[in-house]
């Protein structure tokens, strides 16, 4: 769960940075990082679901 929370936090931080860049008129500066953070978040999410299904906890 700690890894999932960290992944969510990273994703949120990247989204916030993207919004700040857009507000400053800098455009989409964090697309790659945002996509990577989103992928990490989903991978951890599915690992937790798989663990729960396998172990029932």
N, CA, C and O atoms as CSV, one atom per row, in Angstrom:
chain,resi,resn,atom,element,x,y,z
A,1,UNK,N,N,0.816,-1.198,0.000
A,1,UNK,CA,C,0.000,0.000,0.000
A,1,UNK,C,C,0.860,1.263,0.000
A,1,UNK,O,O,0.498,2.266,-0.615
A,2,UNK,N,N,1.990,1.209,0.686
A,2,UNK,CA,C,2.874,2.382,0.714
A,2,UNK,C,C,3.360,2.730,-0.690
A,2,UNK,O,O,3.449,3.903,-1.054
A,3,UNK,N,N,3.672,1.704,-1.468
A,3,UNK,CA,C,4.126,1.929,-2.840
A,3,UNK,C,C,3.007,2.559,-3.683
A,3,UNK,O,O,3.262,3.432,-4.512
A,4,UNK,N,N,1.775,2.108,-3.460
A,4,UNK,CA,C,0.632,2.663,-4.183
A,4,UNK,C,C,0.430,4.129,-3.803
A,4,UNK,O,O,0.196,4.972,-4.669
A,5,UNK,N,N,0.521,4.429,-2.516
A,5,UNK,CA,C,0.367,5.814,-2.073
A,5,UNK,C,C,1.460,6.706,-2.643
A,5,UNK,O,O,1.201,7.850,-3.017
A,6,UNK,N,N,2.682,6.185,-2.711
A,6,UNK,CA,C,3.785,6.954,-3.299
A,6,UNK,C,C,3.544,7.183,-4.792
A,6,UNK,O,O,3.814,8.270,-5.303
A,7,UNK,N,N,3.040,6.174,-5.488
A,7,UNK,CA,C,2.761,6.312,-6.916
A,7,UNK,C,C,1.659,7.339,-7.164
A,7,UNK,O,O,1.741,8.131,-8.103
A,8,UNK,N,N,0.631,7.324,-6.322
A,8,UNK,CA,C,-0.447,8.311,-6.439
A,8,UNK,C,C,0.102,9.714,-6.181
A,8,UNK,O,O,-0.244,10.662,-6.886
A,9,UNK,N,N,0.945,9.836,-5.182
A,9,UNK,CA,C,1.536,11.132,-4.846
A,9,UNK,C,C,2.386,11.663,-5.998
A,9,UNK,O,O,2.309,12.846,-6.331
A,10,UNK,N,N,3.195,10.798,-6.606
A,10,UNK,CA,C,4.023,11.208,-7.743
A,10,UNK,C,C,3.153,11.659,-8.911
A,10,UNK,O,O,3.427,12.673,-9.552
A,11,UNK,N,N,2.111,10.898,-9.173
A,11,UNK,CA,C,1.208,11.246,-10.273
A,11,UNK,C,C,0.543,12.600,-10.015
A,11,UNK,O,O,0.449,13.436,-10.913
A,12,UNK,N,N,0.092,12.801,-8.799
A,12,UNK,CA,C,-0.546,14.072,-8.437
A,12,UNK,C,C,0.446,15.231,-8.554
A,12,UNK,O,O,0.091,16.308,-9.033
A,13,UNK,N,N,1.685,15.008,-8.119
A,13,UNK,CA,C,2.709,16.059,-8.203
A,13,UNK,C,C,2.958,16.447,-9.663
A,13,UNK,O,O,3.107,17.629,-9.975
A,14,UNK,N,N,3.004,15.455,-10.556
A,14,UNK,CA,C,3.210,15.728,-11.975
A,14,UNK,C,C,2.016,16.483,-12.567
A,14,UNK,O,O,2.195,17.390,-13.379
A,15,UNK,N,N,0.813,16.110,-12.164
A,15,UNK,CA,C,-0.371,16.827,-12.640
A,15,UNK,C,C,-0.333,18.283,-12.187
A,15,UNK,O,O,-0.661,19.185,-12.958
A,16,UNK,N,N,0.063,18.510,-10.946
A,16,UNK,CA,C,0.150,19.879,-10.427
A,16,UNK,C,C,1.196,20.691,-11.176
A,16,UNK,O,O,0.979,21.865,-11.477
A,17,UNK,N,N,2.322,20.070,-11.473
A,17,UNK,CA,C,3.376,20.749,-12.227
A,17,UNK,C,C,2.890,21.085,-13.635
A,17,UNK,O,O,3.203,22.149,-14.168
A,18,UNK,N,N,2.125,20.175,-14.232
A,18,UNK,CA,C,1.579,20.411,-15.573
A,18,UNK,C,C,0.617,21.588,-15.562
A,18,UNK,O,O,0.668,22.444,-16.445
A,19,UNK,N,N,-0.257,21.634,-14.569
A,19,UNK,CA,C,-1.204,22.742,-14.462
A,19,UNK,C,C,-0.457,24.061,-14.265
A,19,UNK,O,O,-0.807,25.068,-14.880
A,20,UNK,N,N,0.556,24.060,-13.422
A,20,UNK,CA,C,1.341,25.282,-13.193
A,20,UNK,C,C,2.022,25.744,-14.481
A,20,UNK,O,O,2.057,26.940,-14.769
A,21,UNK,N,N,2.558,24.809,-15.248
A,21,UNK,CA,C,3.216,25.162,-16.509
A,21,UNK,C,C,2.203,25.750,-17.494
A,21,UNK,O,O,2.492,26.728,-18.182
A,22,UNK,N,N,1.036,25.155,-17.554
A,22,UNK,CA,C,0.005,25.665,-18.461
A,22,UNK,C,C,-0.442,27.063,-18.055
A,22,UNK,O,O,-0.663,27.922,-18.909
A,23,UNK,N,N,-0.573,27.292,-16.754
A,23,UNK,CA,C,-0.985,28.617,-16.279
A,23,UNK,C,C,0.053,29.682,-16.628
A,23,UNK,O,O,-0.290,30.834,-16.895
A,24,UNK,N,N,1.327,29.283,-16.622
A,24,UNK,CA,C,2.401,30.222,-16.964
A,24,UNK,C,C,2.548,30.385,-18.470
A,24,UNK,O,O,3.311,31.230,-18.938
A,25,UNK,N,N,1.815,29.571,-19.228
A,25,UNK,CA,C,1.907,29.657,-20.680
A,25,UNK,C,C,3.044,28.858,-21.262
A,25,UNK,O,O,3.420,29.064,-22.416
A,26,UNK,N,N,3.607,27.936,-20.474
A,26,UNK,CA,C,4.749,27.147,-20.932
A,26,UNK,C,C,4.350,25.914,-21.728
A,26,UNK,O,O,5.214,25.216,-22.258
A,27,UNK,N,N,3.066,25.637,-21.819
A,27,UNK,CA,C,2.604,24.484,-22.584
A,27,UNK,C,C,2.697,23.192,-21.784
A,27,UNK,O,O,2.781,23.196,-20.556
A,28,UNK,N,N,2.680,22.093,-22.521
A,28,UNK,CA,C,2.681,20.763,-21.914
A,28,UNK,C,C,4.116,20.283,-21.713
A,28,UNK,O,O,4.676,19.607,-22.576
A,29,UNK,N,N,4.703,20.630,-20.586
A,29,UNK,CA,C,6.107,20.304,-20.321
A,29,UNK,C,C,6.302,18.923,-19.706
A,29,UNK,O,O,7.409,18.386,-19.757
A,30,UNK,N,N,5.280,18.348,-19.137
A,30,UNK,CA,C,5.456,17.150,-18.325
A,30,UNK,C,C,4.701,15.941,-18.866
A,30,UNK,O,O,4.352,15.043,-18.100
A,31,UNK,N,N,4.446,15.902,-20.162
A,31,UNK,CA,C,3.674,14.803,-20.731
A,31,UNK,C,C,4.335,13.450,-20.508
A,31,UNK,O,O,3.671,12.500,-20.094
A,32,UNK,N,N,5.632,13.351,-20.776
A,32,UNK,CA,C,6.339,12.075,-20.612
A,32,UNK,C,C,6.344,11.642,-19.150
A,32,UNK,O,O,6.034,10.492,-18.838
A,33,UNK,N,N,6.693,12.557,-18.260
A,33,UNK,CA,C,6.743,12.249,-16.840
A,33,UNK,C,C,5.357,11.890,-16.299
A,33,UNK,O,O,5.223,10.994,-15.466
A,34,UNK,N,N,4.344,12.586,-16.770
A,34,UNK,CA,C,2.973,12.316,-16.343
A,34,UNK,C,C,2.527,10.935,-16.812
A,34,UNK,O,O,1.880,10.203,-16.064
A,35,UNK,N,N,2.868,10.581,-18.033
A,35,UNK,CA,C,2.521,9.254,-18.556
A,35,UNK,C,C,3.240,8.160,-17.764
A,35,UNK,O,O,2.642,7.130,-17.454
A,36,UNK,N,N,4.512,8.374,-17.437
A,36,UNK,CA,C,5.266,7.395,-16.655
A,36,UNK,C,C,4.698,7.244,-15.248
A,36,UNK,O,O,4.586,6.130,-14.737
A,37,UNK,N,N,4.344,8.354,-14.629
A,37,UNK,CA,C,3.768,8.308,-13.286
A,37,UNK,C,C,2.416,7.592,-13.307
A,37,UNK,O,O,2.095,6.833,-12.393
A,38,UNK,N,N,1.639,7.836,-14.339
A,38,UNK,CA,C,0.346,7.169,-14.473
A,38,UNK,C,C,0.531,5.667,-14.653
A,38,UNK,O,O,-0.207,4.872,-14.070
A,39,UNK,N,N,1.506,5.282,-15.453
A,39,UNK,CA,C,1.777,3.855,-15.669
A,39,UNK,C,C,2.220,3.177,-14.376
A,39,UNK,O,O,1.770,2.074,-14.067
A,40,UNK,N,N,3.102,3.835,-13.619
A,40,UNK,CA,C,3.544,3.272,-12.324
A,40,UNK,C,C,2.358,3.091,-11.390
A,40,UNK,O,O,2.226,2.059,-10.731
A,41,UNK,N,N,1.497,4.101,-11.337
A,41,UNK,CA,C,0.318,4.041,-10.469
A,41,UNK,C,C,-0.576,2.862,-10.850
A,41,UNK,O,O,-1.033,2.122,-9.978
A,42,UNK,N,N,-0.821,2.688,-12.124
A,42,UNK,CA,C,-1.663,1.578,-12.568
A,42,UNK,C,C,-1.004,0.219,-12.308
A,42,UNK,O,O,-1.676,-0.727,-11.896
A,43,UNK,N,N,0.304,0.121,-12.547
A,43,UNK,CA,C,1.004,-1.142,-12.305
A,43,UNK,C,C,0.916,-1.560,-10.840
A,43,UNK,O,O,0.675,-2.728,-10.535
A,44,UNK,N,N,1.112,-0.608,-9.944
A,44,UNK,CA,C,1.031,-0.915,-8.515
A,44,UNK,C,C,-0.404,-1.268,-8.134
A,44,UNK,O,O,-0.632,-2.187,-7.348
A,45,UNK,N,N,-1.363,-0.544,-8.686
A,45,UNK,CA,C,-2.770,-0.821,-8.411
A,45,UNK,C,C,-3.119,-2.259,-8.789
A,45,UNK,O,O,-3.733,-2.981,-8.004
A,46,UNK,N,N,-2.726,-2.666,-9.989
A,46,UNK,CA,C,-3.050,-4.023,-10.442
A,46,UNK,C,C,-2.273,-5.084,-9.671
A,46,UNK,O,O,-2.760,-6.203,-9.510
A,47,UNK,N,N,-1.082,-4.756,-9.196
A,47,UNK,CA,C,-0.332,-5.686,-8.359
A,47,UNK,C,C,-1.051,-5.907,-7.029
A,47,UNK,O,O,-1.090,-7.030,-6.526
A,48,UNK,N,N,-1.612,-4.859,-6.466
A,48,UNK,CA,C,-2.373,-4.974,-5.214
A,48,UNK,C,C,-3.623,-5.818,-5.443
A,48,UNK,O,O,-3.950,-6.687,-4.634
A,49,UNK,N,N,-4.315,-5.560,-6.542
A,49,UNK,CA,C,-5.527,-6.342,-6.841
A,49,UNK,C,C,-5.172,-7.815,-7.018
A,49,UNK,O,O,-5.868,-8.685,-6.493
A,50,UNK,N,N,-4.103,-8.104,-7.747
A,50,UNK,CA,C,-3.678,-9.488,-7.955
A,50,UNK,C,C,-3.314,-10.149,-6.632
A,50,UNK,O,O,-3.654,-11.310,-6.404
A,51,UNK,N,N,-2.631,-9.425,-5.767
A,51,UNK,CA,C,-2.257,-9.957,-4.450
A,51,UNK,C,C,-3.502,-10.297,-3.641
A,51,UNK,O,O,-3.581,-11.361,-3.027
A,52,UNK,N,N,-4.470,-9.390,-3.645
A,52,UNK,CA,C,-5.704,-9.628,-2.895
A,52,UNK,C,C,-6.455,-10.854,-3.426
A,52,UNK,O,O,-6.986,-11.654,-2.656
A,53,UNK,N,N,-6.489,-10.984,-4.753
A,53,UNK,CA,C,-7.178,-12.131,-5.342
A,53,UNK,C,C,-6.459,-13.440,-5.014
A,53,UNK,O,O,-7.105,-14.457,-4.761
A,54,UNK,N,N,-5.141,-13.416,-5.020
A,54,UNK,CA,C,-4.346,-14.616,-4.765
A,54,UNK,C,C,-4.394,-15.023,-3.289
A,54,UNK,O,O,-4.542,-16.203,-2.970
A,55,UNK,N,N,-4.270,-14.054,-2.407
A,55,UNK,CA,C,-4.137,-14.346,-0.975
A,55,UNK,C,C,-5.414,-14.097,-0.177
A,55,UNK,O,O,-5.533,-14.531,0.969
A,56,UNK,N,N,-6.365,-13.396,-0.787
A,56,UNK,CA,C,-7.613,-13.129,-0.087
A,56,UNK,C,C,-7.505,-12.153,1.059
A,56,UNK,O,O,-8.335,-12.167,1.967
A,57,UNK,N,N,-6.507,-11.316,1.031
A,57,UNK,CA,C,-6.349,-10.361,2.134
A,57,UNK,C,C,-6.590,-8.935,1.688
A,57,UNK,O,O,-6.496,-8.011,2.495
